Amino acid sequence: MFHKIKAVNALPNYQLSVQFAEGVTKIYDVKPLFSKWETFKALENAPELFADVKVDIGGYGIVWNDNLNLSCDELFENGNTVKTPFDGLIASADATSLWGLNESTLRKAISYGKLVNGVDVCKYGKQWVISVDAMIREYGEPL
């Protein structure tokens, strides 16, 4: 499964909090990279650069500058999963992308009661949020 990053935040002690589209949050420790890859030493000597981390266009990785980046797979495979109140919740756009569905399919599932509002899904402003469990129950494992 391909993991797409939704958000990244720099934490103390050269750690990153990485939120993935499938509703999982991981903590990734960057310190081991300082001795493994020469380019990452720039982060060790510049905490302000480390704090300036961003999600790469498309969510396929994170970047600090043109020379410093990490892939979404590296972060997912080597990060430590942490529990948050938002675990297992995903935006409808992410759900349709992960499951290969049309957004109208989810809208119809909600209007017909297949996905129950307040149980399986909830609308916040203009955005629907769906539980991963409900998506798996109704549509199987993501692609």
JOZIVEN-V527553 format. One record per helix or strand of 2 or more residues. SS is the DSSP state (@ for helix, = for strand). FROM is the first residue (numbers start at 1). LEN is the number of residues. If there is no record, write none. Layout:
# JOZIVEN-V527553
SS:FROM:LEN, SS:FROM:LEN
This chain:
# JOZIVEN-V527553
=:5:7, @:12:3, =:15:6, =:25:5, @:31:6, @:38:7, @:47:5, =:54:2, @:57:3, =:61:3, =:69:3, @:72:7, =:80:3, =:89:3, @:92:8, @:103:9, =:121:4, =:127:5, @:132:8
